Amino acid sequence: MADTSWPGCSKSLKGVILDLCGVLYESGEGDGVAIPGSIEAVKKLKASDLQLRFCTNETQATREKFVAKLQRLGFDISVSEVFSPAPAAVAVLKERGLRPHLLVYDGLLPEFDSVDKTNPNCVVIGDAAEQFSYENLNEAFSVLIDLENPKLFSLGQGRYYKETDGLKLDVGVYMKALEYACDLKAEVVGKPSPTFFQSVLNDMGLQPHEALMIGDDLVNDVGGAQNCGMKGVQVRTGKYRPSDERHSTVMADGTVDNLAQAVDMILNQRH
């Protein structure tokens, strides 16, 4: 009978999905910094027989821009391997004929160039950082409250993330504010949305039990993957907090010091 526990489940794996920020690198000034051992860990996975994809809620730059940043840091990574919320949101908007009011970081705006934004009938928010001013939030609120059938899309729902100089509030905080003010429920595009994880699995041609997610966010990375039927392993880097290991509703299948340790454990099981 196949071993379904961590790390024994590695024997039957066919694919690995990695979060980016907090697992491969810490964001911050300039390009940020690679987490020790992570560049080599990605190389080892690429040299193995496992499929590899990257799944991020990064919404401060286009995929092309942040993949170029990761390449400058030394990572072997291409745009086609990366799944992020903005392209997924664009697909949803076009499919439903929606015209968004955007409250996103300026660097992300080019992702929405192909979408009609005149006379908005929904709001899309991402990690807008300093763009999350009272004025801008109130403008998004005004659009929603005046709609007969208001729709709010949030590019992820994280509470906070880690940069080199400390923890920063994430988009989920502002999503909750607009939900409360407008008495509605946002539709999350990105982790932990099952649709988002399934799109990555579909790209790899794998079933959930054949893939493993490695992330620093217990709820959105690990919990989101587990809700889809995948195994989820948390690294003690990025936004990890010791209290995560005593969480009331989500328990990682495994907790490791960093990506390098996780990859070594996976590959050792497969030899």
Rosetta blueprint (number, residue, H / E / L):
1 M L
2 A L
3 D L
4 T L
5 S L
6 W L
7 P L
8 G H
9 C H
10 S H
11 K H
12 S H
13 L L
14 K L
15 G E
16 V E
17 I E
18 L E
19 D L
20 L L
21 C E
22 G L
23 V L
24 L L
25 Y E
26 E E
27 S E
28 G L
29 E L
30 G L
31 D L
32 G L
33 V E
34 A E
35 I L
36 P L
37 G L
38 S H
39 I H
40 E H
41 A H
42 V H
43 K H
44 K H
45 L H
46 K H
47 A H
48 S L
49 D L
50 L L
51 Q E
52 L E
53 R E
54 F E
55 C E
56 T L
57 N L
58 E L
59 T L
60 Q L
61 A L
62 T L
63 R H
64 E H
65 K H
66 F H
67 V H
68 A H
69 K H
70 L H
71 Q H
72 R H
73 L H
74 G L
75 F L
76 D L
77 I L
78 S L
79 V H
80 S H
81 E H
82 V E
83 F E
84 S L
85 P H
86 A H
87 P H
88 A H
89 A H
90 V H
91 A H
92 V H
93 L H
94 K H
95 E H
96 R H
97 G L
98 L L
99 R L
100 P E
101 H E
102 L E
103 L E
104 V L
105 Y L
106 D H
107 G H
108 L H
109 L H
110 P H
111 E H
112 F H
113 D L
114 S L
115 V L
116 D L
117 K L
118 T L
119 N L
120 P L
121 N L
122 C E
123 V E
124 V E
125 I E
126 G L
127 D L
128 A L
129 A H
130 E H
131 Q H
132 F L
133 S L
134 Y H
135 E H
136 N H
137 L H
138 N H
139 E H
140 A H
141 F H
142 S H
143 V H
144 L H
145 I H
146 D L
147 L L
148 E L
149 N L
150 P L
151 K L
152 L E
153 F E
154 S E
155 L E
156 G L
157 Q L
158 G L
159 R L
160 Y E
161 Y E
162 K E
163 E E
164 T L
165 D L
166 G E
167 L E
168 K E
169 L E
170 D L
171 V H
172 G H
173 V H
174 Y H
175 M H
176 K H
177 A H
178 L H
179 E H
180 Y H
181 A H
182 C H
183 D L
184 L L
185 K L
186 A L
187 E E
188 V E
189 V E
190 G L
191 K L
192 P L
193 S L
194 P H
195 T H
196 F H
197 F H
198 Q H
199 S H
200 V H
201 L H
202 N H
203 D H
204 M H
205 G L
206 L L
207 Q L
208 P H
209 H H
210 E H
211 A E
212 L E
213 M E
214 I E
215 G E
216 D L
217 D L
218 L H
219 V H
220 N H
221 D H
222 V H
223 G H
224 G H
225 A H
226 Q H
227 N H
228 C L
229 G L
230 M L
231 K E
232 G E
233 V E
234 Q E
235 V E
236 R L
237 T L
238 G L
239 K L
240 Y L
241 R L
242 P H
243 S H
244 D H
245 E H
246 R H
247 H L
248 S L
249 T L
250 V L
251 M L
252 A L
253 D L
254 G E
255 T E
256 V E
257 D L
258 N L
259 L H
260 A H
261 Q H
262 A H
263 V H
264 D H
265 M H
266 I H
267 L H
268 N H
269 Q H
270 R H
271 H L
